[in-house]
Amino acid sequence: MSDFILETHDLQRRFRQGGGLLARATTIHAVNGVSLQVKRGETFAIVGESGCGKSTLARLLLRLIDPSAGRVVYDGQDLTSLGAARMRALRSDLQFIFQDPFSSLNPRMSVGAIIGEPLRVHTTLSSAARRARVADLMTRVGLRPDMSDRYPHEFSGGQRQRIAIARALASGPKLLIGDEPVSALDVSIQAQIVNLLEDLKKEFGLTLVIIAHDLAVIRHMSDRIAVMYLGEVVEQAETEALFTTPRHPYTQALLAAIPVPRPDVRAVRVHLGGDIPSPADPPAGCKFHTRCPHATDLCRRTRPVLTGAAHQVACHHHATLPRPDLPLGRTGARSAAAAARFELFRVASQTASPTDKETTQ
């Protein structure tokens, strides 16, 4: 058995946009040559700016959309070559938590029916057994089983996300992908959901792939991180290595942008020039060179590839780049100040029980 439960090989996704009698269609390069390996039992995070292709990549991993090129391999099986029937059978192993739980829950179905739907589709359990399983799942995610007859609009945002998690767990998955699963929640509720996911990961032996913007959440719960820019992975490393010694200038800029919650400490920023290029017309060479303060002619001509073993980076000059005073270094006044944001989330996560129940709206 391979150590990797999920792998991608040169994964690409292009979208056609526009076109008509007098207008030419444009091609959006949403994901461009992404190769990843996710280990069994780990929490793997994917980060980057809005529009970098994270959510598209997440959907490609479960074949919610089909790739334009490349392969997705789950547990030794090439998902991109499977027919509809075989892919449907594998859905019980592969589940997704959407960013907005309200839009992903059918407003005309009760919570019990929503959570029980995967059991009806993927198992042969009787009605009584399904109801018992639904009650058990609701208890595990911190909801009372007597709420099963209610509808999604009767719950708070955090409770709806718990419902979405219970639905994802119903079929007994091995791989769970969350697209910004806590971004719409406040810090205390974020901490409850993150603790819940971590507890369920241990209990069910799950592998998690998390898409997120909040670096406090990412640092708290992930084992490894991939950083995306304009459809490509530019850096990949274990969490602490990436946060303390980022090698790509884009990663350094992301970490330097973390706000420092102390007025007596001067924030140092990594300034990026220009705008993010259009994915319909990406630049040649390194896609980051139009904003990188360290770009050379080599960067403009030649596309860098990920190099390295445990810490991979796609940058021609990463070995000679200056190391900025980032807020997440191990020492320094700015490091201590910026750590307050992470301390806030850490304390919230310790004081929030994964089964804390919110007030029903």
N, C-alpha and C positions, 0 to 999 in steps of 0.2 A: 504494500500500500504506500502510495506517495505521501510525503510530508505536506504536500500542497493540496488543499481541497478545491481550489479555484485558480485557474491560470488564464491569462489572455495572451494572445500572440499577434502582434502588429494589428491590433483592433482599430477599425476605422468606421466612421459613420458620416456620411455626407447627405445633406438635405437640398433638394431643388426648391428654389424660391422664385416666385414671379414667372414671367414669361407670357407670351401672348402674341397677338398679331403684329404689334409694333415694338414690343419690348423683348429683350433677351432674358432668358432665365439665368439666375445666378446660383452658384453652388456654395453652400455653407459647409465648411470643414469643421464640424462640431467635435469630432474625436479623430485624432490623426496619429495612428501608429502606436497605440498604447500597449505595452507589455507589462503585465503584473503577475505576481505569485502571492496568493494568500494562504498562510499556513493554517492547518487544522487547529481549532480552538482559540485562535487569536482574535483580537479586535483590530481591524485594519481601517485606518482613516484616510479619506481623500479630501484635501482642502484646496482652496484657490478662490480667486475673485468670482463674482457673479458673471456668468457667461463663458467660463473657462471650459465647460463641458462635463462638469462633475455629474450632474443629474442625468445627462444623456448616457454617460459611461455606466452609471448605476443601472439604468434600464437595459443597457446592452448586456450587462453581466447575467441578467435573468432572462434574456431574450424577450423582454416586453416589447422591444423593437429589434428588428434584425440589423446586423452590421452590414455595411457596404463592402467590407473586406476584413480579413483576419478571422481568428478563431477564439471561442470561449470554451474552455475545457473544465468541466465540473466532475470531480472524482473519477478522472480518467475517461470521461465521455465527452465527445465534441458536441456541444449543444447546437452549434450552428449547422450541423449535418442531420439532426434528428427530425423526424416527421412530426406532424401535429399530435398523433396519438401517443407516441413515446414522450414527447415534450410535456403533454398533459399529465402523464403518469409521474413525471419527475417534479411537477409543481408542488407536491406535498413536501419535498425536501428543500425547496427554494421559495422563500417568502420575502415580502417587501413591506416596509412601513413607510407610508407616504408623509410628506412634509405637512400637509394640511389634513388632519384627521377628519374634519367635518365634511370636506368635499369627497373624501374617499369612503365615507360610510353612507349607505343607502338610507335616505331619510324616511322611506316608506316601510322599512323593516325594523322590527324591534331589535334591541341589543342581543337578546338571546338568539334570534334568527340569524343575525349578522355573524356572531361568533360560531354558531352551529353550521353555517353554510359549508365551510371546508370539510367538516366531518361528514356532511351529507354527500359531498362530491367524491371525497377520497377514501371513505371508509364504508364498512358494511354494518356499522353500529345500529342498533334499534333506536327508535325515538326516545325511549326511556333512558337508554345508555347515553345518547347524545345530550339529553337534558342534564344528566348527571355530570358529564364531561364539561359542559358549558358552565355549570355552577362551580365546578372545581377550578376552571380557568379564571373565572371572574374573581374567585377568592384569592388566587395566586397573584393576580395583578392589582389587588387592593380594592376591588369593587364588591358590593354585597350581592349575593345571588338573587335576592328579591328585587333587584333592579332590572332583571332580564326582560321584563315586559315593557320597559320604557323605551323611548325613541331617542336618537342621537341629540336632537335639539334640547332635550331635558338635562343634558350633562354639561359640565364645564369643559374648557379646552383640555386640561390635564386628564380629566376622566375619559374624554373621547380618545385621547392618545393611548390610554390604558386599554380601551376597547379594541383599538386597532392592533395593539400588541397581542391581546388575547386571541384575536382572530388569526394573526400570523402564526401563533403557537399551536393553534388547534390541530393542524395536520401533522404535528411532530417534525418540524423542519430541522435540517442540519446546518443550513446557511440562512442567515437573516440579514437583509440589507435595509438600512435606514437612511432615507433621504431627508436630511435636516429634521430628525425626529423630535427635537426639543427647541427648535429655533423660535417658535411662536409662543413659548411659555416663559413666565418670569423665573428668576433664579431659583427660588425655593422649589417650584414645581419641576424645573429642569433637573434639579438635584434628585428629586424623588424618582423621576423617570429614568435617569442615568443609573441610580442605585438599583432600580427594578430590573433594568436590562442586564446589569452586571450579575445580579443574583440569579436571574433566569438563565443567563449564559452558563453559569456554573451548574445549575440544577439540570438543565437539559443538554449540556455538552454542545452548546451552539458555537458557531463561528460567526462573528459580526463584521460587517463592512458598513462603516458609518460615513456619511457625507455631512459636513458641518462647516459653519463659518466661525463659530465661537471657539477660539483657541483654548480657552479655559476648559471647556468640555472635552476637547480633543486630548489635551495633555492629561486630563484626569483619567480617561477611560481607555485610551488606545495603546497598543503595543508597538505598532509601526505606522508610519505616515507616508503618503505619497502626495506631493505638491504638483498641482496642474496649472498650466498656463496656456491659454489659447489652444486647447485640445490635446496638449502633450504633457507627459510627466517630466518635470525638470529636476526633481530631487526626490529621493526615497531613502528613508533611514528609520532606525528605531527611534521612539519618541524622544527620549532624553537627548540622544545624539543630535537630532534635528533641532531641538529647541535650544540647546546650549552651544552647538557649533554648526550652524547652518552654512552651507558652502555655496549655494547659488545666490546671486544678487537679488533675484525675485523673492526667494524665501527670506532673505535678510530684510527686505523691504516690508514683507508681511509682518514679521515679528517686531520690527521697529515701529510699526503703526499701532501697536498695542498702547492704549492710553495709560498714562502714569497717574494714579489717583492721589498725587501729593503736589501741591502748588510750590513747595520749596525745592523740588527736584526738576531741573531743566530737562525737557524731553529732547532727545536727539533723534532726528528723522533721517531715513535714507530717501533722498529725493529722487523721484523718477520723472524724467521729462516725457513730454508728448502724451498721446492718448493710446488706449489699447487698440491695436490694429483690428480691422474688420475680419471676421472669420471667413468672409466671402472673398477676401483678397489678402491672405496672409503674406507677410514678407518672406523673402528668400533667406537662406541661412538660418541663424538662430532667430526664432520668432520674437525673442525678448530684446533683440539688439536695438530696436527703435526707441526703447525707453531706458536701456542700460547705460549707466555712466561709465562703464568700463569696456564698451564695445570697441572692437577693432575691425579692420578689413576682413580678417579671417572670420569673425562672427557674421559679417554681412554676406559672405560668400558660402560658407559651409555650415550645414546643420550639425550641431553637436549631438552625440548619442550618450545614453546613460552608461557611465563607467564606474567601476568600483565593485566591491563585494557587499558588505553589510550596509555601507553608506554609499549610495549611488547618486551621481550628479551629472547633469547634461550641461556642461559649461567648459569652453575651451581654456579658460583662465582661472578656474576655481582654486588652483593650488597657489596662485600668486595674488589673489584678491586681498585687500585689507579687511580686517575683521572689525566691523563697527561695534560701538558700545550698545549692545542690544539689551532690552529690558529683561531678558530671561537668562542672562548669564549667571554663573554661580556666585559672582562677587560684585561689589560695587554698589554705590548708593542708588543708582537708577535701577539696578536689578532688584534691590530690596523694596523699592517703591512700587515698581510694576508688579511685583509678586503679590501685592495686596489684592489685585483683581482675582488672582488664582486662589488666594487664601479665602476670599469671600465664597467662592464656589466650593472649595474644599470643606469649609465649615458648614455650609448649607447642606452639602452631601452627607456629612457625618451626623447632623442633627435631624435630617429628614429620613424617616423610615420609608422603605420602598413600598410599604402598604398603607402609608398615610392616606386618609380619605379626605378629599376636598368637599366643600359645601356644594351640594347640587344646586344648579341655577334654577 
